[in-house]
């Protein structure tokens, strides 16, 4: 049986890594299209332009806020007008996904610079495309991973702690989904099963966030870079990225996608919804009591959601929750990589049971 793993071309992490952006970009071209989100424009633009001082032909574009096809098309248009030869995406997960999609259309190398450690999007050969209204639309599978992923932990340490916690929620799913795919011999994002190295990296991701998650959260609350923060940023970004992409996805992300059907969830971060997917998947797949306790306890300790109310769904109806379950079980969804029988009814029951357990624990706290 063929197995396949895919990786970014280069991964650079550390405090003040942004200062070497020009050095990294010069390996690919001289006319970059630099895609910045609003935070970067308002707080980091001078640092970015200083790092690219030797590239006067750089074109700067502000990301519109949603990784939709319309937004991607606008970036491609600007890149063609500027005859760009490399794309640099700087910002949050949706900024990076839109930048990757634009670079693919422009047939340019891509440099990714996350300003928050909130998802595992930076390293992947994947863009998650949403509608202009923010509902999940499709996965865009790209032919190669980013050429460079550059992570400045001094920037991440100054971001609101909620972003790091959301990234922990996203990373929390990595081992569970890779484990399901390994058991079923399901395909990863390449269309083939992943190798044992992908499963091992996913396991390291889980162990790292459980051991260092609280200490990393404290570091960000202090706006400080510590070894614990470096470990968790690497887990959120590199280990989770490699683990999901080469290990595979299953129920946790499918339930996330189902949750995006409800507008009440649109104000919550990807990793926060994935965390609910993890907790529901524990019941869907019949995990042992000790593991359920471990994950619920960890989520509560770092501030991840443990009830539907935590995602704005306090008054969700059965009909709405069934819409979530049906979305999670749509044809082609990754929930079908689970080694157990799945159905909308089973997902609905798992979500309801997860919510009851979360509320029970909250009353005991």
N, C-alpha and C positions, 0 to 999 in steps of 0.2 A: 504494500500500500504506500502511495506517495503521501508525504507530509510536507507542509510548507510553512515557513515563518518569514515575516517581513519586518524591516527595521528602518528607522530614519538614517540618512547618510551620516549625520554627525549630531551628537548631543552635547551641549555645553551648558553647565550649570554652576552658579556661584554668585556671590555678592558682586555687583558692579559689572556683570557680564555684558551689559548693554554697551559698554565702552569699546568693545572689540567688534561691534557690528560692521563697521567699515571694512575691517580686515576680512571678515567672513564674506561680506557681499562682493568684495573685489575678486574673489575666486570665480564669480559667475558672470559679472557684467559691470557696466558703468552707468546704466540708465534705469535705476530701480523705480518701480511703482510701489510706493509706500502706503499701505492701507492702515489708517489709524482710527481707533474708536474715539468717542467723545472724551473719555478719561485721558487718553494719550495726548490728544490735541490740547487739552486744558492743563495738563500737568507734566508731560514728558516730551513734548514736541521739541523744545530747545535741546534736550539731551540727545534726541534722535538726530536732529540736524547737525549737532556737533560731531556725533559719531560718523556721520556721512559727509563730513566737510570736504572730503576729496572727491565727492560725486555731485558736482553742481547741476547735473542733468536730472537729478531725482525729481519725481513727480509725487506729490502728496495728495491723497484722497481720504476724506472722512467717511467711515463706515456708517451706513444709515440706521443700523440697529437690528435688522432681521436678516438672517441668512436665507433669503428668498431668491428665486430665479431672477426676479426683476433687479434686485440689488447686485447679483453676480453679473448680469448683463451690463449694468452701468459701469462696473469696475473694468470689465473687458473692453468696453468702448473707450474708456480713458486710457487704458494700457496701450491700446492700438494707436490712439492719437499721439501718445508720447513715444512710440516705438520702444517700449520698455524691453529690457533683456533679462530682468529678474524681478520677482514680486517679493515684497517684504510685508508680512502681516503682523501687526502689533496690537494686542488687545485681549479681549475675552474670547471664549470659545466660538461664538458665532462669527466674530470678526475673522478669526483664524480659518474657520471652515469656508467662509466666503472667499477669503484670500486664496486658499488652496484650490477652490473650484475655478476661480478666475485665472490662476496660474496655469491650470490644466488647459483651459480654453485658449490661453495665449501661447501655450507650448513653451513656457518659461520655467526656470528653476524657482523654487519657493523657499524662503527663509521665514520661520515661524518664531515669534517672540511673545509668549504669553505673559500678561501682566498680573494674572491671578492664577492660582493653582486650583481652579474650580472644576475642571474636567480633564479627561484623558485625551481630548481632541488633538493637542499639538503634534503628537508623534505619528498620527495615523494617516493612512492613505484613504481617507474617508471624509466626506463632508455630509453633514446632516442638513437636509434642505427642508425648510418650513414654508408654509404659506405666508403671505404678507400679514396675515392676522395672527401668526404665531403657532398654528397647529402643525404637527409633524406631517410632512408630505412624503419624503422618500430618502433613502440613502443614495448618495452618489459615490460609487466605488472608483477610486482613482488608480491610474496605472503604476504609480510609485509613491513612496513616502516622501515627506519633506526632505529637502537636501540638507537643511540645518534646522535644529531646534535649539534656540538660545534662551536660557531661563535665568533671569536676574533675580536672585532671591532677596536682594535688598529692596527691590520694587514690590515683590510679593509680600514681604514682611510689613509693608505700609498699607496694604489693602485691608478693607474691612474683614474681620475674622470670619464672617459668614461665607465668604468665598472659599477660604481654605476648608471649612467644614463641609461645604457642598462638594468639594473635590474629594474629601474623604468618603462621602456618601457614594459618589461615583466609583471610587476605587474599591469600596467595600463589596461591590458586586463581582469584581474581576475573578476572584478565585471560585466563587460559587458557579459562575457561568462556565468558566473553563473546565471545572470539574464535571459539570453536566455534559459538556461537549466531549470530553475525554471518555466518559462512560459510554455514551451513545455512539462514539466515533463520528460525531457530527462535524460538519465543515466549519472552518473559521471564515474570516472575511476574504480569503483567497479562493474559496470554493473547495478547499481540501482540508482534511484534518490537520491539526497543529502537532508539532513535535513535542517531546517530553520537556524540552527547554522552555517552551511557552507555558506549560502547566506549572513548572517549577517557579518561573518568574511570577505567575499569578499567585502562587502560594506565598512567595516572599512579600508580595504586595500586601496580602492580608495580614501576615505576621507583623509587618512594619507599621501599618496604621494602627493596629491594636496596641502595639508596644509604645509607640511614640506619638499617637494622635493627640492626647491631652497635653503633652509637653510642647508639641508644635503649636497647638492652639494658644497656649500661654505665651509663646514667643511672639506670635502675631499680635496678641493683645498688648504686648510690650513694645511692638514695632521693632523687634530685634531678630537678627539672624543667629540661630543656634544650630548645633549639630542635629538636634531633634527636628527642627524645621527643615533642614536640608534633606534629612531622611524622608520626611513625609511629602515634601515637594517632589522628590524623585519618585516616590511611590505613586502619588497622584498623577504625575505626568508621564514618566517613562515606564515604570513597571506596570501600571494600569493600562497604558497605551499598548505596550507590547503584549500584555496578558489578554486583553480583550480582542485585539486584532489577530493575533496568532493563536490564541487559545480558543476564542469563539464567544459568541453571545447566546443568551438563552432567555429565561423568563423575566429576569429583573429589568432588562431594557425594554422588553416587549410591553411589560406593564407600564413602564414610564411612557411609552408611546401611546398606550391607551389612555393614560391620564391626561395627555395633552388635548384630548377631545373636549374636555370640560374647561371652559374659559376661566373658572375659578382658580385653576392651577397655573395660569399663565404668569402670575406674579412670583412664582416660586422657581428656584434654580433647578437645572437639569439634575444635579446630584441629589437634591432634596427629594425629587420625585423618584429617582433611581433607588434611594434608600427605602422608600415605601415599597418599591418593587422587590427589593431584597427581603424585607420582612414578610411580605405576602408570599413570596416564593418559598420561604422556609416552611410554611404551612402547606402550600401547593405540592411540594415535593416530599413532605413527611420527614423533615429533619428531626433529629433527636432533641429531647427537652433541654439537655445541657447546652447544645449549640444555639437553640432559640434564645435561651437565657443569656448566653454570652453576647449575642448580637444585639438584642434589645437593650441590655445593660450598657453596652458600648455606645450605641446610638444616643441613648439618653444622656450619657456622660459628656459627650462632645456637643450636644445640642442639635442632633439630627431629628427629623420628624419621626414620631412613632405612632401617630394616629391620623386618621383622615382629616380631622379638624386642623391638624398642623399644616395641612396643604390647602386650607380654605374650604374644606368639604364637610364642615360640621353638619350641615343640613342636607347632605347629598341624598337623593332619593334612590330607591332600588332600581328604577328605570335608568337613571344616570349612571349608576355604578355598573349596570349591565352593559351600557354603551362602552364604558372603559374596558370591561372584560372582553367584549366582542372585538374592540380595536386591538387588544393585546393578542387575540387569537386569529387575527386576519391571515388569509393565505400568504405564505412567504415570511411571516413574522418569525423572529428568532425563538419564540416560546416553544416552537415545535422541535427545537434541539434538546428539550428536556427528555430524560430517559423514563418519564412517566406519562401516562395518558393525560392530555390537557383538553379543556373545553371551556367555553365562556362561563358555563355554570360553575365549574371547578374554580376558575379564577375569581368569580364573584364571591364564592364561599370563602376563599382564601383571604380576600380583601376584607370581608366582614369579620372574619375571625381575627385577623391581624389587628383590626381596629379595636375590637373588644379587649384583646390582650394588652394593647397599648394603653387603653383607658384604665384598665385594671391596675396596671403598674403605676400609672400617674397618680391614682388615688392612694397608693401605698407609699409614694415618695415623701 
